[in-house]
Amino acid sequence: QIPSKMKLIGVSAKARASGGTTPTLTVDVLAASTSLLSAPLAVTAASVSEASIATATIADETVVNINLAITGTSPTWDDISILLTLIPL
């Protein structure tokens, strides 16, 4: 839950390693069940991925959720890190 009105200025994600056949990982950031991103962020193992932000302003007391979608045949992902960069308004 966001403690005050904020502006989202960056979203990045990375994962240390992946396994399985054609594993994919996408990250979406939701505020009050609405995505803040232009499209879900596709993560590649061992590199930092940056998202394109569609909606930057987050209202006071809004609940923010991070949705991870993992697909592939027996996919595994290790050490997933997601960074939201916010500034107060």
HUGI-V754602 format. One line per field, one symbol per residue. burial: 1 if it has 24 or more other C-alpha atoms within 12 Angstrom, else 0. A space follows every 10 residues. Layout:
burial: ???
//
This chain:
burial: 0000011111 1111100100 0011111111 1000111001 1111100011 1010011100 0001010001 0000001001 110100000
//
